[in-house]
Amino acid sequence: MTTAPFTPADELRAAADMLRNAIYPGAFFADRTVAALVRAHDPIATWLERHAGIAAELQEQLGDGFTEDALDEDARDALTVARAMNQEEA
């Protein structure tokens, strides 16, 4: 059985969910850079979710004609971040 590939909106939502549901046990002992990233998790998740909605709406409008090239630069940047976050660790 094959599964449908993830859409850009799925990838963006998965990354946002990862940030929203993460537990940061080492945050109290983190260096300044890591601590800043932990504090930024909510705004980043919001940014990813906003672009998930944009991507889903655009894909619905364009149907089979949808490609990632239809996304604006900010949405493509968000998708790049989401893909980096969603990568499986080797």
N, C-alpha and C positions, 0 to 999 in steps of 0.2 A: 504494500500500500504506500502510495506517495502522498505527501502533504503539500498543500499549496505553499508557494514561497511567501515569505513575509513581504508585506507591502512596506513602502517607506513609512506610512503612518504607524504600522505595527512596530517597526523598528524604533521609531521615535517614542512611542508609548512604553515600550519595554524598557528603554533607558530611563525614562522619567519614573516609571514604577520602581526600578532598581534604586534610584536615588531616594524616593519617598519612603521605601520600605527598609532601607539600610539601617543597620545598627553600627555605631562608630565607637567601639569600646576603647580604642587607643587614642581617641581625640583629646583626652585630658593630658596626654603625655606627648602629643605630636609637636613637631616643629611648627614654626609660624606658617610655612607654606601649606602644610597639610591641614592645619587648623583653619586657615582661610578657605580652603576648598570645602571643608566640612561645613563651614558657615554658609557657603554659597550653594549648597545642595538644593535648597528650596527654590531659589530664583532660577537655577539652571533647569530643574525639573519643570517649572512653569514655562520656561522658554521652549523646552522640548515638546511639552504638551500642546502649546500654542501651534507649533509647526506640524504636529501630528494632525491637528484639526484642519489646518490649511492643506496639507498633503491629501488627506482623505477627501476633502471637498473637491479639490482639483481633480483627483482620480475619478470621483463620481461624475464630474462634469465631462471629462474627456473620454471616459470609458476605456475601450481598447486602444485608443490613441494616446493614452497617458504614458509618458516616459519621465524619468527623473529630470531630464532637461527642461521640463515644463515648470519645475520648481524655481523660485527666485534664489538669488545667491545666499541669502540668510537661511532659507530653508535647506539648501544643500549643505551649508556649513553645519546646521543643526543635525542633519542626517549623518554627516561625517563624524561628529561627536558621538552620536548614538551608536554608530557602528563600532567605533573604538571601544565604547563601554560594553557593548554586547558581545564582544569577541570572547570566545572560550579561552581559558588559560591553557597553555600548552603543558 
